[in-house]
Amino acid sequence: MQVVNSRDELKKIALVGQPNVGKSSLFNRIAKQRIAIVSEQAGTTRDIRKHEVEIFDKKALMLDTGGIDETNDAIFSTVKRKAVETAKEADIILFMVDGKKLPDDKDKELFYELQALGKKLALVVNKIDNDKEKERLWDFFEFGINDENLFGISVSHNRGTKDLFDWIYNILPELPESEIIKNREILGDDKEYTEGEYPLEDEEVEEEIDDNNIKVAIIGRVNVGKSSILNALIGEERSVVSPIAGTTIDPVDESFEYKDKNITFVDTAGLRRRGSIEGIEKFALMRTKEMLQKANLALVVLDASSELVDLDEKIAGLVDEYGLGTIIVLNKWDENMDTFQKIQETIRSKFKFLYYAPIIAVSAKTGRSIDKLKDKLIEIHENYSQRVSTSELNRIIEHALIRHALPSPNGAYLRIYYTTQFETKPPRIALIMNKPNLLHFSYKRYLINILRENLNFEGTPIHILTRKKGQREEEEDTAQ
């Protein structure tokens, strides 16, 4: 399997440090998006997030590692291992510490370990919010670092970041054809911000529509194996996997190429019952919904080794809400087909609103049916993106009218003039008719079933709207 080449060629910048020193905030600042979850709670970041960034006019790949904390906890021992491994692969290492605290032996020990790697290394002292607090920088010279590699900054106030970005910029290789430096004012301006003000958090990033790019959200309740499925699909360990429920908090974007398609998986945080969501998992739920908004397809992961619960249905309802192409994935599958038929009936009964979604039984542990799942992703995306000609739609609808005539509510005469598809992802089809408000939803559902009989819309919802001739305002129907 081949990972996207453009990322392989970029210089890598690793952000390393103990929990709650401000790595995620700096990551957001450089990426110009609110990608990482920012919280006052220590240990928020657990997975390694990757994002292509521009330092003025030079591109790099930013790696935000989990907070390193010496502990016997299974999660953090995994996080430390992966963080150090990431630092070894990086070209530039930003070791971040909390400037409001005195340097401790744990910071020094890790810094010396990173220093021994022989990489370009900067000591970034965060939370230096004013000129008086600059005096604290003297304490950090005991790390044995030079002036040019020590940076006192305040991400929240945007202090000192320009010097840090200039240092990174000078290390990155020159581009063959440099673009106009359009980000200098954003990344390195001298304007300071008040506490809590973050000028880039609410910016919307426009994305080009490209049928070769597929974005897949992986959702399911806690510990059904979402991270394991992500790793099995990509073919290597990208996300921290632990038997401890709730290991994954931030969604982790991972891209790779498969059959000429660029597939990006979003391994979303495990969702718990709303009443039991505490602390950082509230942020995780928010991020899951944000990612569903950006996704094209969704994998609804269910645990085949345990009974389905109401929460499974609620989580699947999120996919229905956002109108995504959908595959229901039964993970941890190791039973026979007779049992599969039985559980398939149960799923169809519980998830009637996802009746169009195929069900695939897989085992992330053994790799069973993982290739089948990849192929199905490509197929569902094609269905989700397809545009049917107006002539073909009218032919199908005309036959549907012959089979089952339009109703006459209260004696009213209904007539469909023509049918046309005006949008994809998901397919949205308009019925142009004389009295659109009088067409009952049950007849719309009948037409959708006819469309599914004649066209391959497996895995995708279909939205039918009714409107008058020349009407611009469309009344969306929930029938799928």
C-alpha positions in Angstrom: 0.0 0.0 0.0 1.4 3.4 -1.0 1.1 6.4 1.2 0.5 9.8 -0.4 3.8 10.8 -2.0 3.5 14.5 -1.4 3.7 14.0 2.4 6.7 11.7 2.1 8.7 14.4 0.5 8.0 17.1 3.1 10.3 17.9 6.0 8.7 16.8 9.3 8.3 18.9 12.4 7.6 17.1 15.6 6.0 18.7 18.6 7.0 17.0 21.8 6.5 17.7 25.5 4.7 16.9 28.7 0.9 17.2 28.9 -0.8 20.6 29.0 2.2 22.7 28.0 0.3 24.2 24.9 1.4 21.9 22.1 -2.1 21.6 20.6 -2.5 25.4 20.7 0.7 25.9 18.8 -0.2 23.2 16.4 -3.5 25.0 15.7 -1.7 28.3 15.3 0.7 26.9 12.7 -2.0 24.9 10.9 -4.3 27.9 10.8 -7.2 25.7 11.8 -8.6 24.5 15.1 -7.7 20.9 14.5 -6.3 19.7 17.8 -8.6 19.7 20.8 -7.5 22.5 23.2 -8.3 22.0 26.9 -7.0 22.8 30.3 -7.2 19.1 31.2 -3.9 17.3 31.1 -3.5 14.4 28.6 -6.0 15.6 26.0 -3.8 14.6 23.1 -3.2 10.9 22.8 -2.8 10.2 19.1 -0.2 11.6 16.7 -2.0 14.1 14.4 -0.4 15.0 11.0 -1.2 18.1 9.0 0.5 19.8 6.0 1.4 23.4 6.9 3.0 26.4 5.4 5.7 28.3 7.2 5.4 31.5 5.2 5.9 30.1 1.6 7.6 26.8 2.6 5.6 23.6 3.2 6.2 21.0 5.9 4.4 18.2 7.7 3.5 19.0 11.3 3.4 16.1 13.8 1.7 16.7 17.1 2.5 13.9 19.5 0.7 12.9 22.7 1.8 14.5 26.0 4.7 12.5 27.5 4.2 11.6 31.1 6.2 9.1 33.1 3.6 6.7 34.4 2.7 3.1 34.5 -0.6 3.8 32.8 -0.9 1.7 29.7 -2.0 4.6 27.5 0.7 7.0 28.4 3.5 4.4 28.1 2.3 3.8 24.5 2.1 7.5 23.9 5.7 8.1 25.1 7.0 5.3 22.9 5.2 6.7 19.8 6.2 10.3 20.6 9.9 9.4 20.8 9.6 7.2 17.6 8.1 10.2 15.8 10.9 12.5 17.0 13.4 10.1 15.5 11.7 10.3 12.2 11.3 14.1 12.2 13.8 16.6 10.7 13.0 19.4 13.3 11.9 18.8 16.9 10.1 21.5 18.9 10.4 20.5 22.6 7.8 22.5 24.5 7.7 23.3 28.2 5.5 25.3 30.5 7.2 28.6 31.3 5.1 29.2 34.4 6.8 26.2 36.1 10.4 25.6 37.0 12.3 23.1 34.8 12.1 19.6 36.2 14.3 16.6 35.9 11.7 14.8 33.7 12.0 17.6 31.1 15.8 17.6 31.2 16.0 13.9 30.8 13.7 13.8 27.8 15.4 16.9 26.3 18.8 15.3 26.5 17.4 12.1 24.9 16.1 14.2 22.0 19.3 16.2 21.8 21.3 13.0 21.3 19.3 12.3 18.1 21.3 15.0 16.4 18.3 16.7 14.8 17.5 20.4 14.6 16.1 21.0 18.1 14.4 24.0 19.7 13.4 24.5 23.3 10.1 26.3 23.2 9.0 27.9 26.5 5.3 28.6 26.4 3.1 30.9 28.6 5.6 33.8 28.7 2.8 36.3 28.6 4.6 39.6 29.2 8.0 41.2 29.3 8.4 40.6 33.1 7.9 36.9 32.6 10.8 36.8 30.2 13.1 36.6 33.2 11.9 33.0 33.7 13.8 32.1 30.5 17.1 32.3 32.4 16.1 29.1 34.4 15.9 27.2 31.1 19.5 27.8 30.1 20.4 25.0 32.5 19.3 22.7 29.7 22.6 23.6 28.0 20.9 25.2 25.0 22.2 28.2 23.0 20.4 31.5 22.6 19.4 30.9 19.0 17.6 27.6 19.9 15.6 28.9 22.9 12.3 30.6 22.3 10.0 32.2 24.9 6.5 32.5 23.5 2.9 32.9 24.4 0.6 31.1 22.0 -2.5 32.5 23.6 -1.2 36.1 23.4 0.7 35.6 20.1 4.0 36.7 21.7 7.4 35.6 20.3 5.9 33.3 17.6 7.5 35.3 14.8 11.1 34.4 15.9 10.2 30.7 16.2 8.6 30.7 12.7 11.6 32.5 11.2 13.9 29.8 12.8 11.9 27.0 11.3 11.6 28.8 8.0 15.4 29.1 7.7 15.9 25.4 8.3 13.3 24.3 5.6 14.8 23.8 2.1 14.2 26.4 -0.5 11.4 25.7 -3.0 12.1 25.4 -6.7 9.5 28.0 -7.4 8.5 30.0 -4.3 5.0 31.2 -4.0 4.2 34.8 -2.9 4.6 35.0 0.8 1.0 35.4 1.8 1.1 33.9 5.2 3.6 36.1 6.9 1.0 38.4 8.3 -1.0 35.5 9.7 1.9 33.4 11.2 4.4 36.0 12.3 2.6 39.3 13.0 3.4 41.4 16.0 -0.1 41.9 17.2 -0.7 40.5 20.6 -4.0 39.0 21.7 -5.8 39.1 25.0 -6.2 35.9 27.1 -8.5 33.4 25.3 -8.6 35.3 22.0 -7.6 33.1 19.1 -7.9 34.7 15.7 -7.8 31.6 13.6 -10.2 29.3 15.5 -13.4 30.2 13.7 -12.0 30.4 10.1 -13.7 28.0 7.7 -11.3 26.3 5.3 -12.6 25.9 1.8 -12.0 22.6 0.1 -12.0 21.8 -3.6 -14.5 19.2 -4.7 -12.5 16.3 -6.2 -14.1 12.9 -6.9 -10.7 11.3 -6.4 -10.7 12.3 -2.7 -12.8 10.3 -0.3 -13.2 11.3 3.3 -14.4 8.5 5.6 -15.6 9.0 9.2 -15.3 6.0 11.5 -17.9 6.1 14.3 -19.2 3.8 17.0 -19.5 3.5 20.7 -16.5 3.1 23.0 -14.1 0.2 22.4 -15.8 -1.5 19.4 -12.5 -1.5 17.6 -12.5 1.7 15.5 -8.8 2.3 15.9 -8.0 -1.3 15.1 -10.1 -1.1 11.9 -8.2 2.1 11.0 -4.9 0.4 11.4 -6.0 -2.7 9.5 -7.3 -0.6 6.6 -4.1 1.5 6.3 -1.9 -1.4 7.0 0.2 0.0 9.9 -0.1 1.3 13.4 -1.1 4.9 13.0 -3.5 5.3 16.0 -2.9 4.3 19.6 -4.7 1.0 20.3 -5.5 0.1 23.8 -8.0 -2.2 25.5 -8.8 0.8 27.8 -12.1 2.4 26.8 -11.8 5.9 25.4 -8.2 5.7 24.3 -8.8 7.8 21.1 -9.9 11.3 21.9 -8.8 13.6 19.0 -9.9 12.4 15.5 -6.8 11.3 13.5 -6.7 12.0 9.8 -4.7 9.5 7.8 -4.5 9.5 4.0 -3.4 6.8 1.6 -3.9 5.9 -2.1 -6.0 2.9 -3.2 -7.1 2.2 -6.7 -6.3 5.7 -7.9 -8.3 7.3 -5.0 -7.0 9.3 -2.2 -8.8 8.0 0.9 -8.7 9.9 4.2 -9.9 8.1 7.3 -11.1 10.0 10.3 -10.9 7.8 13.4 -13.4 9.5 15.6 -13.5 9.5 19.3 -15.6 6.8 21.0 -19.1 8.1 22.0 -20.6 7.4 25.3 -24.0 7.9 26.7 -24.7 11.6 26.9 -25.3 11.4 30.7 -21.9 9.8 31.3 -19.8 12.1 29.1 -17.4 14.0 31.3 -14.5 16.4 30.8 -12.7 16.0 27.5 -15.1 13.6 25.9 -17.6 16.5 25.5 -15.0 18.0 23.1 -14.6 14.6 21.4 -18.3 14.4 20.7 -18.2 18.0 19.3 -15.3 17.0 17.0 -17.0 13.8 15.9 -20.0 15.9 14.6 -17.6 18.4 13.0 -15.8 15.5 11.1 -19.1 14.0 10.0 -19.9 17.4 8.4 -16.7 17.2 6.4 -16.9 13.4 5.5 -18.4 11.8 2.4 -18.8 8.3 3.8 -19.1 6.7 7.2 -18.2 3.4 8.7 -20.7 2.6 11.5 -18.7 0.1 13.6 -20.6 -2.5 15.7 -19.2 -5.1 18.0 -20.3 -8.5 16.7 -19.1 -10.2 20.0 -21.7 -8.3 22.1 -25.3 -7.4 21.9 -26.5 -4.3 20.2 -27.6 -1.5 22.5 -29.7 1.6 22.1 -26.5 3.7 21.9 -25.5 2.0 18.7 -28.7 3.2 17.2 -28.2 6.7 18.4 -24.7 6.9 17.0 -25.9 5.5 13.7 -28.5 8.2 13.7 -25.7 10.8 13.4 -24.9 9.4 9.9 -28.5 9.6 8.9 -28.6 13.2 10.1 -25.6 14.3 8.0 -26.7 12.3 4.8 -23.5 10.3 4.4 -22.8 7.3 2.3 -22.7 4.4 4.8 -21.3 1.0 5.4 -22.2 -0.9 8.6 -19.2 -2.8 9.8 -19.5 -5.8 12.1 -16.1 -6.0 13.9 -14.7 -9.0 15.9 -16.5 -11.4 13.6 -15.6 -15.1 14.1 -18.9 -17.0 13.8 -20.7 -18.8 11.0 -23.0 -17.5 8.3 -26.1 -18.8 10.0 -25.4 -16.5 12.9 -24.5 -13.7 10.5 -28.0 -14.0 8.9 -29.5 -13.7 12.3 -27.6 -10.7 13.4 -28.1 -9.1 10.0 -31.9 -9.3 10.6 -31.4 -7.7 14.0 -29.4 -4.8 12.5 -32.0 -4.2 9.8 -34.7 -4.2 12.4 -32.9 -1.7 14.7 -31.4 0.5 11.9 -34.4 0.8 9.6 -33.2 4.3 8.6 -30.0 2.8 7.2 -31.7 0.1 5.2 -29.7 1.1 2.1 -26.3 0.5 3.9 -24.5 -2.7 3.2 -23.4 -4.8 6.1 -19.8 -6.3 6.1 -18.5 -8.6 8.8 -14.8 -8.1 9.4 -12.0 -9.0 11.8 -9.5 -6.2 12.3 -7.4 -8.6 14.3 -7.1 -11.3 11.6 -7.6 -9.0 8.6 -10.7 -10.9 7.4 -12.7 -9.0 4.7 -10.6 -5.8 5.2 -9.8 -5.7 1.4 -13.5 -6.3 0.7 -14.3 -3.3 2.9 -11.8 -1.1 1.0 -13.4 -2.1 -2.3 -16.8 -1.4 -1.0 -15.7 2.1 0.1 -14.7 2.9 -3.5 -18.0 1.5 -4.8 -20.2 3.4 -2.3 -18.4 6.6 -3.0 -19.1 6.2 -6.8 -22.8 5.6 -6.0 -22.8 8.7 -3.6 -21.2 10.9 -6.3 -23.1 9.6 -9.4 -25.2 11.9 -11.5 -28.1 10.4 -13.5 -29.2 12.0 -16.7 -32.6 13.7 -16.8 -33.8 11.5 -19.6 -32.9 8.3 -17.6 -34.7 9.6 -14.5 -37.8 10.5 -16.4 -37.9 7.1 -18.0 -37.7 5.4 -14.6 -40.3 7.7 -13.0 -42.7 7.3 -16.0 -42.7 3.5 -15.5 -43.2 4.1 -11.7 -46.3 6.1 -12.5 -47.7 3.4 -14.7 -47.2 0.8 -12.0 -48.7 2.9 -9.3 -50.6 6.1 -10.3 -50.2 9.4 -8.4 -52.7 9.8 -5.5 -55.5 12.3 -5.7 -55.6 13.8 -2.2 -59.1 15.3 -1.5 -59.9 15.0 -5.2 -56.9 17.1 -6.3 -55.2 16.2 -9.6 -51.5 15.8 -9.3 -49.1 15.8 -12.2 -45.3 15.4 -12.4 -43.9 17.4 -15.4 -40.4 16.1 -15.2 -37.7 14.8 -12.9 -34.1 16.0 -12.6 -31.1 15.5 -10.4 -29.6 18.8 -9.3 -27.0 17.7 -6.7 -24.7 14.8 -5.7 -23.1 13.7 -2.4 -25.8 12.7 -1.6 -28.0 12.5 -4.7 -30.8 15.1 -4.6 -33.6 14.7 -7.1 -36.4 17.2 -7.8 -39.9 16.4 -8.9 -41.2 19.3 -10.9 -45.0 19.2 -10.5 -48.2 21.2 -10.3 -49.0 20.9 -6.6 -45.8 19.9 -4.8 -47.1 20.3 -1.3 -49.8 17.7 -1.8 -47.6 14.7 -2.6 -47.5 12.4 0.4 -44.2 11.2 1.7 -45.2 7.6 1.3 -45.4 8.1 -2.5 -42.0 9.7 -2.5 -40.6 6.7 -0.6 -42.2 4.5 -3.3 -40.4 6.5 -6.0 -37.1 6.2 -4.1 -37.5 2.4 -4.0 -38.2 2.3 -7.7 -35.0 4.4 -8.3 -33.0 1.9 -6.2 -34.4 -1.0 -8.2 -33.2 0.6 -11.5 -30.0 2.3 -10.4 -27.1 1.4 -8.1 -27.6 3.6 -5.1 -26.4 1.1 -2.6 -24.9 2.7 0.5 -26.2 6.2 -0.2 -29.3 8.1 0.9 -31.5 9.6 -1.8 -33.3 12.9 -1.2 -36.4 13.7 -3.2 -37.7 17.2 -3.3 -40.9 18.6 -4.8 -41.3 22.0 -6.4 -43.2 24.0 -8.9 -41.9 25.1 -12.3 -39.5 27.9 -11.9 -39.4 27.5 -8.1 -35.9 28.2 -6.7 -36.7 27.5 -3.0 -36.6 23.8 -2.5 -38.5 21.9 0.2 -36.3 19.0 1.3 -38.0 15.8 2.2 -36.6 13.3 4.8 -37.5 10.3 2.6 -34.5 8.3 1.6 
